[in-house]
Amino acid sequence: MNNIEVRYYTQTGNSKKLADAIAKELGVTSKSIDEPVNGNVDIMFLANSVYWAGVDKHVKQFLRENSDKIGELVNVSTAALIESTYEQMKKLTGDLGIKLSDKEFHCRGSFTALHAGHPNAADLAAVCKFAKNICK
Ligand SMILES: Cc1cc2nc3c(=O)[nH]c(=O)nc-3n(C[C@H](O)[C@H](O)[C@H](O)COP(=O)(O)O)c2cc1C
């Protein structure tokens, strides 16, 4: 039985929406990256986004501090313009020696007048299906 965690960093709520949906699907509780990681985690879903073209420094710090506890990281992201944070996460996790799943989830996230309502119900259904497939 894998030890699974669902973590998120959010500024406007979109990443938390995805994390909450995944957590519910998997029967766990989502946690902010502000909460400490206790013990080793086999699979960590990390819902994150991009702000002014970069992954937030709190996310980078979280990965630095917990690199030895994460068995495999699964990137889950929203953004308004870019296609995914995957490439940035690949660089970050590569530098830290964290295994990053080659499977990822991305959808649009609302930002000012762009993508109103996203992640929407269809996005949440899709991320649940994605998470179930990762954990099966
Ligand atoms: C301060 C700020 C800067 C952003 N910069 C970008 C950006 O450079 N490129 C992009 O694609 N989206 C950008 N976005 C859009 C966010 O990535 C998108 O709204 C995301 O869903 C926010 O996730 P959150 O609600 O979990 O914080 C920005 C959003 C904010 C609030």
The ligand as an SDF file (V2000), in Angstrom:
LIG
                    3D

 31 33  0  0  0  0  0  0  0  0999 V2000
    0.4970   37.0850   -9.6210 C   0  0  0  0  0  0  0  0  0  0  0  0
    0.1520   36.1440  -10.7400 C   0  0  0  0  0  0  0  0  0  0  0  0
    1.0310   35.9910  -11.8280 C   0  0  0  0  0  0  0  0  0  0  0  0
    0.7320   35.0850  -12.8570 C   0  0  0  0  0  0  0  0  0  0  0  0
    1.6210   34.9200  -13.8940 N   0  0  0  0  0  0  0  0  0  0  0  0
    1.3550   33.9880  -14.8610 C   0  0  0  0  0  0  0  0  0  0  0  0
    2.2970   33.7350  -15.9100 C   0  0  0  0  0  0  0  0  0  0  0  0
    3.3690   34.3200  -15.9820 O   0  0  0  0  0  0  0  0  0  0  0  0
    1.9760   32.8010  -16.8430 N   0  0  0  0  0  0  0  0  0  0  0  0
    0.8090   32.0810  -16.8030 C   0  0  0  0  0  0  0  0  0  0  0  0
    0.5850   31.2300  -17.6370 O   0  0  0  0  0  0  0  0  0  0  0  0
   -0.1020   32.3150  -15.8070 N   0  0  0  0  0  0  0  0  0  0  0  0
    0.1530   33.2330  -14.8420 C   0  0  0  0  0  0  0  0  0  0  0  0
   -0.7370   33.4440  -13.8250 N   0  0  0  0  0  0  0  0  0  0  0  0
   -1.9660   32.6660  -13.8010 C   0  0  0  0  0  0  0  0  0  0  0  0
   -1.8790   31.5460  -12.7880 C   0  0  0  0  0  0  0  0  0  0  0  0
   -0.8770   30.6010  -13.1080 O   0  0  0  0  0  0  0  0  0  0  0  0
   -3.2390   30.8440  -12.7210 C   0  0  0  0  0  0  0  0  0  0  0  0
   -4.2140   31.8100  -12.4060 O   0  0  0  0  0  0  0  0  0  0  0  0
   -3.2300   29.7400  -11.7070 C   0  0  0  0  0  0  0  0  0  0  0  0
   -4.4030   28.9870  -11.8800 O   0  0  0  0  0  0  0  0  0  0  0  0
   -3.1470   30.2770  -10.3030 C   0  0  0  0  0  0  0  0  0  0  0  0
   -3.1640   29.2060   -9.4090 O   0  0  0  0  0  0  0  0  0  0  0  0
   -3.5800   29.4090   -7.8920 P   0  0  0  0  0  0  0  0  0  0  0  0
   -5.0020   29.9160   -7.8750 O   0  0  0  0  0  0  0  0  0  0  0  0
   -3.4760   28.0670   -7.2780 O   0  0  0  0  0  0  0  0  0  0  0  0
   -2.6400   30.3910   -7.2840 O   0  0  0  0  0  0  0  0  0  0  0  0
   -0.4730   34.3500  -12.8060 C   0  0  0  0  0  0  0  0  0  0  0  0
   -1.3470   34.5160  -11.7210 C   0  0  0  0  0  0  0  0  0  0  0  0
   -1.0520   35.3980  -10.6980 C   0  0  0  0  0  0  0  0  0  0  0  0
   -2.0120   35.5540   -9.5400 C   0  0  0  0  0  0  0  0  0  0  0  0
  1  2  1  0
  2  3  1  0
  2 30  2  0
  3  4  2  0
  4  5  1  0
  4 28  1  0
  5  6  2  0
  6  7  1  0
  6 13  1  0
  7  8  2  0
  7  9  1  0
  9 10  1  0
 10 11  2  0
 10 12  1  0
 12 13  2  0
 13 14  1  0
 14 15  1  0
 14 28  1  0
 15 16  1  0
 16 17  1  0
 16 18  1  0
 18 19  1  0
 18 20  1  0
 20 21  1  0
 20 22  1  0
 22 23  1  0
 23 24  1  0
 24 25  2  0
 24 26  1  0
 24 27  1  0
 28 29  2  0
 29 30  1  0
 30 31  1  0
M  END
$$$$
